[in-house]
Amino acid sequence: MNRCRVWPDFRPEHVLYEDDDLLAVHKPAGVSSQAAVPDRPDDLVFRVRSFLATRDGLDAAAVYLGVHQRLDRDTSGVVLFTKRPESNAGLAEQLEKRRVTKRYVAGVVGWPRGKRDATLDDDLAKGEDGRMVVVPRRGRDARRGSPNAAHSHVRGAQRALTQVALRSQRGDRALLDLVLETGRTHQARVQLANAGAAIAGDVLYRGSAAPRLMLHAAGIELEHPRTKARLNIRDDRARDEMEAWLERGDPGYALYDDRRALERALRLAVERRWALGRSADRDRPEQRTTAFRLVNEEGDAMPGLAVDVYGDHLVAQIYVAEEWESPGRRERVLDVLDGLGFDGVYLKLRPKQANVLVDTRRDDLAPKLPVRGKPAADEIVVYEEGVPFGARLGDGLSTGIFLDQRLNRRVVRETARGGSVANLFSYTCAFSIAAALGGAKRTVSVDASLAALERGRAGFRLAGVELGRDHTFVAEDAFSWLAKAAKKNERFNLVIVDPPSYSSTKKRRFVAESDYDELVALAAAVVAPGGRILACCNHRGMVRQKLRRLVHEGARAAGREVVQLKDLPDAPDFPGAGGRDPHMKSMLLTLR
C-alpha cells in the first residue's frame, strides 16, 4: 500500500488562494494548527510546508510560512499564511487594527426560533478547569471603550465581540453566520454556549451530539499587503456536511445509509490519525508504530464500528446489534474502507454485550480470509514505538495484541528497569515483553491459556529477548496464582492487572464491576514496599471514578497504604464519546 495516498502531507485541492506573498488553505477538522509534540509534528504548518517543499522541489527548511492565525483542532476552514517575511508587517497591522473580516458558520442547538441577528458582547477569562468563561462586567456603561479593554473585575478578562445572523433553521437546530470582530480563545464556542445555543459537537462546552464540532471558518477578507487589492477568500468545503447536519442532526446508525456522509466521517478519522498513519515512513526506528486504531466507534461518530490498522491491512470490528440489520450497511462500510487504499480488510463481528461468550474462531464471526482485498501472511509483524509484535489477522476475533494498551506498555518499558514484574491475565505477554525490553530483571506471565503463553514465548524471541530463568510463564488462573505467590512471600516491584470484563474458569467467575477490588487486594499482597500496581479495566460500564474507588478499597482490604493513585493518559486513537470516559481506563497505584 501507499501510505502517502491515505495520509498525504497535504491535499492540493485544499489550496484556496496562492500568490508570491500569501497562501490560504482549507484546514480540515482534526488537524492541529500547531504541533503538540515538537519531535513528532503533525500540525498544519508542518504538513503545508512539507507539501510545498515536495511540490516546488525545495528543502522543507527553505520554505517560509508566516503564521498569523490559528483554528482549534476540530474547527475546519480557511487559514492564511504569508510566504515572504516582507508581507508580515502589512498583514499583522490589519489584524491588530481589526481590518481583517473573519466569517464563520456554526451549527447550534437552542437558538431562539426566528431570531434573525444578534450581537454577542462579553468579557471572557480562563476558568479554573481550563475552559473559557463569560465573566460579569462592572456596570451599565462597561461596554463603551476599546474592544481590547478589560471591563470585568476578573484579572486577564478580555472583551469578545461576535456578530450573529441566522442563516437557516430546522426545529431546534440552526446554522448561524458569524463575524468575529475580536479573536479570543474559543470565542464563538463560549459565547454561543453562554447564549444558550452551544455549538453542536462541542464536548468542552456541552454541545449536543454531532458528527464533529460544527464550526467552520468560511471566509477571510483583507487587503493584500503588497498590491493593496481587496481579497475575499472563501472556503465552502463544509457546506454539505453543515446542511446535512441541519436536516437530520446526529445521524447515529443512519450514517451507514449515506455513502457520502460515511466517507466524510471516515475522512475525519483519517485526518485525526495522520501522525500514526505516517509513522512508518517518518519516525525514527524507536518511534515507529504500524498498528493503531483508525476508528473508535462513537468517539469518532461512527457507532458500533471500530477499525484497526495492522501494517498494510485493516481489521473492521462491527458490534452486532439490530441497527446493523438494515440492508446494505455492512457492505457499504466495507466498500468505503476498501477505497482507502489498504491491501485488504478483515472483518470481526463482535457481540454487543461483553458478557456474551462465543466461539471466537467461528468463520461466520471472524472469516479467516479478508472480505476485501488481498490476505496478509498467517502471522505478520507490526511495530509499536519500535517494538515488534506478532499479529494474526485471520485467527478468530482476537489478533494477539490489544492496541489500546500502547501508552501503558510505554509506561512499563520506561519504569521496569532493575525490577521484578508480574503480568496477570497476560494473554500473549505484550506487557512482559515491554518490561523485559525496559530492563526488568525478572518477569512472570500468568494466563489460563497455554496457547496464549506459547505465543508469548514466540513474542519474546521476536523482540530479541533471551528466554531463561529470568522470564517465566505460568498457565494458571490468576487468582489461584496470586494466593500461592503470597503464601510463598513472593514480592514484585510492579504487578500488571488487566483482566477481561467477564471471565469464567473451573474455579471461579469474575465480573469486573463487582470483583475488581478483590483482585486488587490479592495483587497488593505480592507488591514490594514502594511497589506499584498498573490497574486497567476495559469494561464499558465501568466509569473511571468507580474504578478508582474499587482500587482504593482493594488496597485498603489488603492493609496497604496508598501513596499515590495516578490516572494514566488515554490513547489519542481511542477517544471517548461525547466527553465520556473511553472504554479503557488505567491508573498507577503506588503502595507504601
Backbone torsions as a table, in degrees:
resi	resn	phi	psi	omega
1	MET	NA	159.9	177.8
2	ASN	-107.1	104.1	-176.3
3	ARG	-65.6	-29.9	179.3
4	CYS	-70.1	-18.5	174.4
5	ARG	-75.0	-40.9	179.4
6	VAL	-73.8	-43.8	-177.2
7	TRP	-123.6	72.0	178.2
8	PRO	-67.1	157.6	175.3
9	ASP	-53.8	-48.3	178.7
10	PHE	-163.4	150.1	-176.6
11	ARG	-93.4	127.2	-177.6
12	PRO	-54.9	-34.4	-178.1
13	GLU	-69.0	-9.3	178.3
14	HIS	-88.1	-0.8	173.0
15	VAL	-79.1	118.9	-176.5
16	LEU	-94.6	-33.1	-178.5
17	TYR	-159.1	141.5	177.4
18	GLU	-155.7	136.2	167.3
19	ASP	-145.0	-164.6	-176.8
20	ASP	-68.8	-19.4	-173.5
21	ASP	-107.5	-35.1	-170.1
22	LEU	-128.8	152.0	172.8
23	LEU	-138.6	123.7	175.7
24	ALA	-117.1	131.9	-177.2
25	VAL	-131.2	158.6	169.6
26	HIS	-84.9	120.1	173.4
27	LYS	-91.6	116.8	177.0
28	PRO	-68.0	152.3	170.3
29	ALA	-60.0	145.5	-179.5
30	GLY	94.6	-7.2	179.6
31	VAL	-104.3	127.9	179.7
32	SER	-74.8	147.4	176.2
33	SER	-78.8	-23.0	178.7
34	GLN	-143.9	155.1	-172.4
35	ALA	-70.8	128.8	174.0
36	ALA	-80.9	-33.4	179.3
37	VAL	-119.9	102.6	-171.7
38	PRO	-57.1	-35.3	-176.4
39	ASP	-85.4	-1.8	174.4
40	ARG	-137.2	63.2	-172.4
41	PRO	-66.9	139.4	175.5
42	ASP	-139.3	19.9	-173.1
43	ASP	-84.1	173.2	-176.6
44	LEU	-61.3	-44.0	-177.4
45	VAL	-61.2	-47.6	-180.0
46	PHE	-60.3	-44.7	-175.4
47	ARG	-69.7	-40.8	178.2
48	VAL	-66.2	-42.0	179.0
49	ARG	-61.6	-42.9	178.7
50	SER	-63.2	-40.9	179.0
51	PHE	-62.2	-47.0	-178.8
52	LEU	-65.0	-38.9	-179.9
53	ALA	-62.7	-45.5	179.2
54	THR	-65.7	-44.0	-178.4
55	ARG	-62.7	-40.7	-172.6
56	ASP	-99.9	4.3	178.3
57	GLY	67.3	38.8	-178.2
58	LEU	-116.9	164.9	168.3
59	ASP	-77.9	139.5	-176.2
60	ALA	-57.3	-32.9	-179.5
61	ALA	-66.4	-19.8	-178.9
62	ALA	-88.7	-4.9	-178.7
63	VAL	-89.5	120.4	179.6
64	TYR	-95.1	131.7	172.7
65	LEU	-135.7	114.9	174.9
66	GLY	-88.9	123.8	-175.2
67	VAL	-97.3	122.7	-178.3
68	HIS	-125.5	-8.6	179.3
69	GLN	-151.9	158.7	178.4
70	ARG	-138.9	155.5	171.3
71	LEU	-122.7	149.8	173.9
72	ASP	-58.1	152.5	-175.8
73	ARG	-51.6	-43.1	-173.9
74	ASP	-93.6	5.5	171.3
75	THR	-91.6	134.1	176.7
76	SER	-99.5	170.7	171.4
77	GLY	129.7	-170.2	-170.9
78	VAL	-76.4	133.5	174.0
79	VAL	-128.9	133.1	-175.1
80	LEU	-109.0	134.1	175.0
81	PHE	-122.3	155.9	165.9
82	THR	-95.7	147.9	-179.1
83	LYS	-105.4	-6.4	178.6
84	ARG	-137.7	138.7	177.9
85	PRO	-56.0	-30.5	-178.1
86	GLU	-65.0	-18.2	-178.6
87	SER	-88.7	-9.1	-173.6
88	ASN	-65.3	-46.2	-173.1
89	ALA	-61.5	-45.6	-178.3
90	GLY	-63.3	-39.6	179.1
91	LEU	-72.8	-42.5	180.0
92	ALA	-60.0	-39.3	179.3
93	GLU	-63.8	-41.7	179.3
94	GLN	-64.3	-40.8	179.5
95	LEU	-65.8	-43.2	-178.4
96	GLU	-64.5	-37.2	-177.4
97	LYS	-93.9	10.6	174.4
98	ARG	59.7	41.0	176.0
99	ARG	-100.2	4.9	175.1
100	VAL	-102.4	126.1	179.8
101	THR	-97.0	122.2	-179.7
102	LYS	-112.6	119.6	-176.8
103	ARG	-109.8	137.7	-179.9
104	TYR	-128.9	161.3	168.1
105	VAL	-123.6	133.2	179.9
106	ALA	-127.4	137.4	171.5
107	GLY	-98.4	119.7	-174.0
108	VAL	-128.2	161.4	172.5
109	VAL	-121.2	127.6	176.9
110	GLY	109.5	3.0	177.0
111	TRP	-67.6	133.8	-176.6
112	PRO	-55.0	135.9	-176.0
113	ARG	-58.2	122.8	174.9
114	GLY	78.3	1.5	178.5
115	LYS	-71.8	114.4	-168.8
116	ARG	-78.8	-40.3	-177.6
117	ASP	-154.8	166.0	-179.4
118	ALA	-164.5	159.1	172.0
119	THR	-115.2	121.1	176.4
120	LEU	-97.2	115.3	-174.6
121	ASP	-129.3	102.1	-172.6
122	ASP	-137.2	161.2	168.4
123	ASP	-100.8	131.5	-177.1
124	LEU	-116.6	144.8	175.1
125	ALA	-146.7	162.1	179.4
126	LYS	-80.3	128.5	179.4
127	GLY	-82.0	176.5	-176.8
128	GLU	-65.6	-28.8	-178.5
129	ASP	-90.6	8.2	178.8
130	GLY	93.0	-16.0	176.5
131	ARG	-77.9	156.3	173.1
132	MET	-79.9	145.7	180.0
133	VAL	-134.6	153.3	172.1
134	VAL	-83.7	130.1	-177.4
135	VAL	-115.5	151.7	-177.2
136	PRO	-69.3	152.7	177.7
137	ARG	-95.6	169.7	-174.4
138	ARG	-72.5	-46.1	-172.6
139	GLY	-161.5	-172.3	-172.4
140	ARG	-60.9	-35.3	-174.8
141	ASP	-99.2	18.0	-173.9
142	ALA	-66.7	-19.6	-176.2
143	ARG	-75.6	-14.3	-178.2
144	ARG	-77.5	157.3	175.3
145	GLY	104.1	-169.0	-175.9
146	SER	-64.2	141.1	177.7
147	PRO	-67.8	-14.4	179.1
148	ASN	-91.9	-4.2	-176.3
149	ALA	-76.9	145.8	174.5
150	ALA	-89.7	122.9	-175.3
151	HIS	-105.6	-9.3	-175.4
152	SER	-96.1	177.3	177.2
153	HIS	-83.0	-7.9	-175.3
154	VAL	-86.1	126.3	-179.5
155	ARG	-63.8	136.9	177.9
156	GLY	84.4	-1.1	179.4
157	ALA	-68.2	143.2	179.3
158	GLN	-132.0	146.6	-179.5
159	ARG	-74.1	137.9	176.8
160	ALA	-124.7	129.4	-176.3
161	LEU	-127.7	120.6	-178.4
162	THR	-132.7	128.6	174.4
163	GLN	-93.7	133.4	-174.8
164	VAL	-122.9	134.2	173.7
165	ALA	-133.9	135.1	179.4
166	LEU	-73.7	125.4	176.2
167	ARG	-90.8	-52.5	179.8
168	SER	-161.3	162.6	-172.7
169	GLN	-148.3	138.1	174.2
170	ARG	-136.8	109.9	-178.0
171	GLY	60.6	-127.3	179.9
172	ASP	-89.9	1.3	179.1
173	ARG	-97.5	146.2	179.8
174	ALA	-148.0	147.5	168.3
175	LEU	-102.8	127.2	-177.6
176	LEU	-116.8	137.4	169.5
177	ASP	-90.6	130.1	-177.0
178	LEU	-121.6	142.3	167.5
179	VAL	-120.8	116.0	-179.4
180	LEU	-90.7	108.9	-179.3
181	GLU	-82.9	-17.9	173.2
182	THR	-124.4	169.7	-176.2
183	GLY	-126.9	66.6	-178.6
184	ARG	-89.7	158.1	176.8
185	THR	-58.3	127.2	176.9
186	HIS	56.2	27.3	-171.2
187	GLN	-51.5	-59.2	-177.1
188	ALA	-62.7	-37.4	-175.7
189	ARG	-65.2	-48.5	-176.5
190	VAL	-75.1	-35.2	-179.2
191	GLN	-68.2	-43.0	178.9
192	LEU	-67.6	-38.4	176.4
193	ALA	-62.3	-41.4	178.7
194	ASN	-65.0	-28.4	179.0
195	ALA	-83.6	3.0	178.4
196	GLY	87.1	13.3	-178.5
197	ALA	-135.9	67.4	-178.5
198	ALA	-62.2	147.4	178.9
199	ILE	-68.2	132.2	-179.6
200	ALA	-62.0	141.6	-179.0
201	GLY	81.2	2.3	-178.1
202	ASP	-90.0	94.3	-177.9
203	VAL	-63.7	-37.7	-175.0
204	LEU	-65.4	-35.7	-176.6
205	TYR	-115.0	28.2	169.6
206	ARG	60.3	42.7	173.5
207	GLY	-75.6	160.8	179.5
208	SER	-70.5	166.1	-178.3
209	ALA	-63.0	142.2	179.1
210	ALA	-160.2	161.9	179.6
211	PRO	-61.7	-24.5	179.0
212	ARG	-163.0	178.4	171.1
213	LEU	-66.0	116.3	-173.0
214	MET	-86.1	62.1	178.2
215	LEU	-134.2	127.8	-174.4
216	HIS	-137.9	128.3	174.8
217	ALA	-79.7	100.8	-167.9
218	ALA	-86.4	-16.4	-178.9
219	GLY	-175.8	160.4	176.3
220	ILE	-142.4	135.0	-178.1
221	GLU	-123.1	130.3	-175.7
222	LEU	-158.3	172.2	174.1
223	GLU	-94.6	131.0	178.6
224	HIS	-59.8	127.7	-173.3
225	PRO	-65.3	-18.8	178.5
226	ARG	-106.6	-50.7	-174.9
227	THR	-84.0	-17.2	-177.7
228	LYS	70.2	5.2	175.8
229	ALA	-69.3	149.7	179.5
230	ARG	-83.3	124.9	179.2
231	LEU	-108.1	135.4	174.5
232	ASN	-127.1	98.7	-174.2
233	ILE	-99.8	122.3	-176.4
234	ARG	-111.9	150.7	175.4
235	ASP	-132.1	104.2	-177.2
236	ASP	-101.7	15.7	-172.3
237	ARG	-70.7	-15.3	179.3
238	ALA	-98.8	4.4	-173.8
239	ARG	-59.0	-48.1	-175.8
240	ASP	-61.6	-45.8	-177.2
241	GLU	-71.8	-32.1	175.5
242	MET	-65.0	-45.3	-179.3
243	GLU	-69.1	-34.9	176.2
244	ALA	-64.0	-41.8	177.5
245	TRP	-63.8	-40.6	-179.8
246	LEU	-59.7	-38.7	-176.6
247	GLU	-72.7	-38.4	-171.7
248	ARG	-132.5	-0.8	-179.9
249	GLY	68.0	-147.2	178.4
250	ASP	-72.8	118.0	-172.3
251	PRO	-74.0	-20.1	-175.5
252	GLY	60.2	-137.9	-178.3
253	TYR	-68.8	-18.9	176.7
254	ALA	-63.2	-14.8	173.7
255	LEU	-51.5	-37.8	-173.8
256	TYR	-77.7	-2.4	175.1
257	ASP	-92.8	-8.4	-174.8
258	ASP	-121.9	104.0	-174.9
259	ARG	-59.6	-40.6	-178.8
260	ARG	-64.9	-41.7	178.3
261	ALA	-65.2	-39.8	178.2
262	LEU	-62.7	-43.8	178.4
263	GLU	-63.0	-38.7	178.1
264	ARG	-63.7	-44.5	-179.0
265	ALA	-63.7	-41.1	179.7
266	LEU	-68.3	-38.8	178.6
267	ARG	-61.1	-38.3	178.0
268	LEU	-65.0	-43.5	178.1
269	ALA	-61.9	-40.4	178.6
270	VAL	-61.7	-43.4	178.7
271	GLU	-62.0	-39.7	-178.7
272	ARG	-66.0	-22.3	-176.4
273	ARG	-105.5	21.2	-174.2
274	TRP	-57.9	-46.4	-177.0
275	ALA	-62.1	-41.2	177.7
276	LEU	-70.6	-40.4	-178.2
277	GLY	-62.7	-34.7	-178.5
278	ARG	-96.3	5.8	-178.6
279	SER	-59.3	-36.7	-175.2
280	ALA	-61.2	-32.1	-177.7
281	ASP	-111.4	-0.8	-177.5
282	ARG	-115.3	-35.7	-168.6
283	ASP	-83.9	156.8	171.5
284	ARG	-63.9	156.2	-177.2
285	PRO	-52.2	-37.9	-177.8
286	GLU	-74.4	-9.1	177.4
287	GLN	-108.3	-8.5	-170.6
288	ARG	-60.8	127.4	179.9
289	THR	-132.4	124.7	-179.1
290	THR	-123.0	8.3	177.5
291	ALA	-134.7	124.6	-177.8
292	PHE	-166.8	173.9	-179.9
293	ARG	-91.9	130.1	178.6
294	LEU	-93.4	-40.3	180.0
295	VAL	-131.9	127.5	-178.1
296	ASN	-119.7	65.7	172.5
297	GLU	51.0	-134.5	-176.3
298	GLU	-62.1	-24.0	177.0
299	GLY	-62.0	-23.2	174.1
300	ASP	-115.4	23.8	176.6
301	ALA	59.2	32.7	178.2
302	MET	-131.8	80.8	-171.6
303	PRO	-60.9	141.6	174.6
304	GLY	71.3	12.0	-177.5
305	LEU	-134.1	126.6	171.1
306	ALA	-124.0	138.3	-179.8
307	VAL	-131.2	127.2	-179.9
308	ASP	-115.1	145.9	175.0
309	VAL	-97.4	127.1	172.2
310	TYR	-125.8	92.5	-178.4
311	GLY	62.9	-115.3	-177.3
312	ASP	-97.3	8.7	-177.2
313	HIS	-124.8	158.9	173.6
314	LEU	-111.6	148.4	170.7
315	VAL	-122.5	113.5	179.4
316	ALA	-95.6	127.4	179.1
317	GLN	-114.6	117.3	179.2
318	ILE	-107.1	124.5	178.7
319	TYR	-87.2	100.0	-168.0
320	VAL	-62.9	130.7	178.2
321	ALA	-157.2	171.3	-175.4
322	GLU	-61.1	-25.2	-179.9
323	GLU	-63.4	-24.8	-179.3
324	TRP	-84.7	-1.2	180.0
325	GLU	-80.3	-12.0	177.9
326	SER	-60.9	132.1	-174.2
327	PRO	-57.8	133.8	172.0
328	GLY	87.6	-13.1	-174.1
329	ARG	-63.1	-50.5	-176.2
330	ARG	-62.0	-46.1	-177.7
331	GLU	-65.8	-35.1	179.3
332	ARG	-65.3	-42.1	177.8
333	VAL	-60.9	-46.4	-178.1
334	LEU	-64.7	-37.5	178.0
335	ASP	-63.7	-43.7	-178.8
336	VAL	-67.2	-39.9	176.6
337	LEU	-63.1	-41.5	179.2
338	ASP	-61.1	-32.4	-178.9
339	GLY	-71.5	-10.7	179.6
340	LEU	-67.1	-32.9	178.6
341	GLY	116.3	11.3	175.5
342	PHE	-77.9	163.2	-177.1
343	ASP	-68.7	-30.7	-179.1
344	GLY	-167.1	163.7	-179.4
345	VAL	-128.7	121.8	174.3
346	TYR	-97.0	156.6	-176.8
347	LEU	-126.1	134.9	172.4
348	LYS	-127.1	127.1	176.2
349	LEU	-103.9	112.7	-174.0
350	ARG	-107.5	143.6	173.7
351	PRO	-64.9	142.4	-179.1
352	LYS	-63.6	-37.4	-179.6
353	GLN	-93.8	127.6	-177.5
354	ALA	-67.0	-20.6	-178.5
355	ASN	-87.5	4.4	174.5
356	VAL	-86.8	113.0	-177.3
357	LEU	-90.7	129.0	-179.6
358	VAL	-132.1	162.9	172.1
359	ASP	-71.3	110.6	-170.7
360	THR	-71.7	-8.1	-178.7
361	ARG	-110.1	15.1	175.9
362	ARG	-65.6	131.1	-175.7
363	ASP	-67.7	-24.8	179.0
364	ASP	-75.8	-18.9	176.9
365	LEU	-96.8	-34.5	-176.9
366	ALA	-142.2	81.8	-179.4
367	PRO	-55.7	139.0	-179.0
368	LYS	-67.0	-32.7	-178.9
369	LEU	-100.1	155.2	178.3
370	PRO	-65.4	149.8	178.4
371	VAL	-87.4	-11.2	172.7
372	ARG	-143.8	140.8	172.3
373	GLY	79.6	-160.2	-173.5
374	LYS	-94.5	149.1	178.6
375	PRO	-75.0	153.7	170.9
376	ALA	-87.0	169.4	172.1
377	ALA	-61.3	159.0	-179.2
378	ASP	-54.5	-39.1	172.4
379	GLU	-132.2	128.8	177.6
380	ILE	-112.6	162.6	175.9
381	VAL	-106.6	123.7	173.9
382	VAL	-115.7	160.4	-176.8
383	TYR	-118.7	142.0	177.7
384	GLU	-130.6	102.2	-176.1
385	GLU	50.3	47.2	175.6
386	GLY	87.3	-12.9	-177.8
387	VAL	-90.4	127.2	179.5
388	PRO	-83.0	139.5	174.8
389	PHE	-135.1	145.8	174.9
390	GLY	-86.0	142.1	178.3
391	ALA	-139.4	142.6	178.5
392	ARG	-120.3	108.0	-172.1
393	LEU	-79.2	-23.9	-177.1
394	GLY	-110.1	21.5	-175.3
395	ASP	-109.9	66.1	177.9
396	GLY	83.7	-165.3	-175.0
397	LEU	-73.4	-26.6	-177.8
398	SER	-105.2	148.6	-176.3
399	THR	-100.5	-17.1	-178.8
400	GLY	115.1	-7.1	178.1
401	ILE	-150.1	137.3	177.7
402	PHE	-94.1	110.5	-172.3
403	LEU	-70.7	-22.1	-178.3
404	ASP	-73.9	-2.5	179.8
405	GLN	-100.7	12.6	-175.7
406	ARG	-56.6	-50.4	-177.8
407	LEU	-66.9	-33.9	178.4
408	ASN	-69.2	-36.7	175.8
409	ARG	-65.1	-32.6	175.2
410	ARG	-63.1	-43.4	178.1
411	VAL	-58.1	-45.0	179.7
412	VAL	-63.5	-43.8	-178.3
413	ARG	-63.5	-35.6	-175.8
414	GLU	-82.2	-15.2	-173.2
415	THR	-120.8	-0.1	-171.4
416	ALA	-86.7	-10.4	-170.9
417	ARG	-54.1	127.2	175.8
418	GLY	77.9	-2.9	-175.8
419	GLY	-104.4	176.0	175.5
420	SER	-109.9	138.1	-171.1
421	VAL	-129.1	129.3	172.5
422	ALA	-108.4	123.8	-176.7
423	ASN	-112.0	102.9	-177.4
424	LEU	-88.4	149.2	-176.4
425	PHE	52.1	48.9	-164.7
426	SER	-73.2	-16.6	-179.1
427	TYR	52.8	-119.5	-178.0
428	THR	-93.5	18.0	166.3
429	CYS	72.5	27.4	-178.7
430	ALA	-60.9	-40.5	177.9
431	PHE	-63.6	-39.7	-179.7
432	SER	-64.8	-40.2	177.3
433	ILE	-62.1	-43.9	178.2
434	ALA	-61.0	-41.4	179.6
435	ALA	-64.6	-43.5	-179.7
436	ALA	-63.2	-43.2	178.2
437	LEU	-65.8	-26.8	177.5
438	GLY	-81.5	-2.5	175.9
439	GLY	99.9	17.9	175.8
440	ALA	-61.9	138.5	-179.2
441	LYS	-81.4	-17.6	-179.0
442	ARG	-155.1	137.5	170.9
443	THR	-131.2	145.0	173.1
444	VAL	-127.3	120.8	-179.7
445	SER	-106.4	122.4	-174.5
446	VAL	-118.1	123.7	176.8
447	ASP	-155.5	147.9	-179.8
448	ALA	-72.3	-17.1	-175.4
449	SER	-98.3	116.0	177.5
450	LEU	-66.9	-35.2	179.8
451	ALA	-64.3	-40.5	178.6
452	ALA	-63.9	-39.7	179.5
453	LEU	-67.3	-33.9	176.5
454	GLU	-64.0	-38.9	175.0
455	ARG	-65.8	-33.0	176.4
456	GLY	-63.3	-42.4	177.0
457	ARG	-58.9	-44.1	178.6
458	ALA	-63.2	-35.8	178.0
459	GLY	-64.1	-38.8	175.6
460	PHE	-59.8	-45.4	-179.1
461	ARG	-64.6	-40.7	178.6
462	LEU	-60.0	-37.4	-178.6
463	ALA	-81.9	-1.7	177.8
464	GLY	81.0	22.8	179.2
465	VAL	-98.8	124.6	179.6
466	GLU	-72.3	134.0	177.3
467	LEU	-87.7	146.6	179.7
468	GLY	-179.6	-158.1	-178.1
469	ARG	-67.0	-16.2	-179.2
470	ASP	-76.8	-20.0	-177.0
471	HIS	-129.9	108.3	-175.1
472	THR	-116.0	157.0	-176.0
473	PHE	-130.1	126.7	-174.5
474	VAL	-121.6	115.4	178.2
475	ALA	-88.2	88.7	-174.9
476	GLU	-158.7	155.8	173.1
477	ASP	-61.2	133.4	-174.8
478	ALA	-61.8	-36.9	-179.9
479	PHE	-64.2	-44.5	179.6
480	SER	-64.4	-42.6	-178.8
481	TRP	-63.7	-40.8	179.3
482	LEU	-61.1	-42.2	179.9
483	ALA	-62.5	-42.3	-180.0
484	LYS	-68.1	-41.6	-179.0
485	ALA	-63.0	-38.1	178.6
486	ALA	-65.6	-40.3	179.4
487	LYS	-64.1	-34.4	-180.0
488	LYS	-83.6	2.0	178.4
489	ASN	62.0	34.3	174.8
490	GLU	-75.3	145.6	179.9
491	ARG	-136.0	143.1	-177.4
492	PHE	-130.6	144.8	176.6
493	ASN	-74.7	-26.8	179.0
494	LEU	-144.1	129.5	173.8
495	VAL	-117.6	124.5	-178.6
496	ILE	-98.8	120.4	-176.8
497	VAL	-116.1	103.4	-178.6
498	ASP	-135.5	70.7	-174.3
499	PRO	-79.9	160.1	168.2
500	PRO	-67.8	158.9	179.1
501	SER	-62.7	-36.4	178.1
502	TYR	-138.3	140.9	173.4
503	SER	-153.2	158.8	-179.2
504	SER	-143.9	125.9	172.9
505	THR	-122.5	-179.3	179.2
506	LYS	-63.6	-27.6	-173.8
507	LYS	-94.2	-28.7	-175.0
508	ARG	-163.8	167.1	175.3
509	ARG	-118.1	138.7	-177.9
510	PHE	-121.5	131.1	173.8
511	VAL	-126.8	118.6	-172.3
512	ALA	-56.9	-42.8	-175.4
513	GLU	-61.3	-28.2	-176.3
514	SER	-113.1	-20.0	-171.8
515	ASP	-114.1	1.4	-174.2
516	TYR	-64.2	-36.8	-179.4
517	ASP	-64.3	-36.8	176.9
518	GLU	-63.2	-41.5	179.2
519	LEU	-63.0	-43.2	178.7
520	VAL	-63.7	-39.5	179.0
521	ALA	-61.0	-43.5	178.6
522	LEU	-66.0	-39.1	179.4
523	ALA	-67.7	-39.0	-178.6
524	ALA	-61.4	-28.8	-178.7
525	ALA	-67.6	-17.3	-179.6
526	VAL	-113.0	12.3	178.1
527	VAL	-89.0	130.1	179.1
528	ALA	-67.8	158.1	176.1
529	PRO	-55.1	129.9	-177.2
530	GLY	79.2	2.3	-179.7
531	GLY	-81.5	179.9	-172.4
532	ARG	-136.3	159.2	171.7
533	ILE	-119.9	125.9	169.0
534	LEU	-90.4	107.5	-174.8
535	ALA	-103.9	121.1	-177.8
536	CYS	-125.8	147.8	175.8
537	CYS	-149.8	124.8	-178.5
538	ASN	-107.7	20.6	179.5
539	HIS	-78.3	126.9	-176.0
540	ARG	-63.8	-30.5	-176.5
541	GLY	-85.3	-5.8	-178.2
542	MET	-93.1	111.1	176.7
543	VAL	-81.7	158.8	-174.9
544	ARG	-60.7	-38.4	-178.4
545	GLN	-62.6	-40.7	179.4
546	LYS	-68.2	-39.8	178.3
547	LEU	-61.5	-41.5	177.2
548	ARG	-58.6	-42.9	-179.8
549	ARG	-63.7	-44.1	-179.2
550	LEU	-65.2	-38.2	178.2
551	VAL	-65.0	-44.0	176.8
552	HIS	-60.1	-46.0	-178.3
553	GLU	-64.0	-37.3	178.1
554	GLY	-64.8	-43.6	178.9
555	ALA	-63.9	-41.5	179.2
556	ARG	-63.9	-40.1	179.5
557	ALA	-64.1	-28.4	178.4
558	ALA	-84.9	-1.8	-179.3
559	GLY	74.6	24.5	-179.1
560	ARG	-106.8	137.4	178.8
561	GLU	-83.3	132.0	179.2
562	VAL	-85.4	119.7	176.0
563	VAL	-84.8	-41.4	-178.5
564	GLN	-156.2	141.6	171.5
565	LEU	-128.4	107.5	-170.1
566	LYS	-113.9	124.7	173.1
567	ASP	-70.0	134.7	177.8
568	LEU	-94.2	150.3	-175.8
569	PRO	-65.8	149.8	177.9
570	ASP	-83.0	143.3	177.7
571	ALA	-64.4	131.5	-175.8
572	PRO	-65.2	-21.3	178.7
573	ASP	-88.1	6.0	175.8
574	PHE	-125.3	58.6	-176.5
575	PRO	-67.5	145.8	172.7
576	GLY	-76.2	167.3	-178.2
577	ALA	-94.8	131.0	172.3
578	GLY	56.7	35.0	178.8
579	GLY	82.1	-1.6	179.6
580	ARG	-79.3	165.7	177.7
581	ASP	-59.9	141.4	170.8
582	PRO	-67.5	168.6	-178.0
583	HIS	-62.7	-42.4	179.6
584	MET	-85.3	120.6	173.8
585	LYS	-115.8	136.3	-177.0
586	SER	-139.0	142.3	176.9
587	MET	-147.9	153.4	-178.8
588	LEU	-111.4	118.8	-177.0
589	LEU	-105.1	123.0	176.5
590	THR	-106.9	130.1	-176.5
591	LEU	-110.6	147.2	-179.4
592	ARG	-60.8	NA	NA
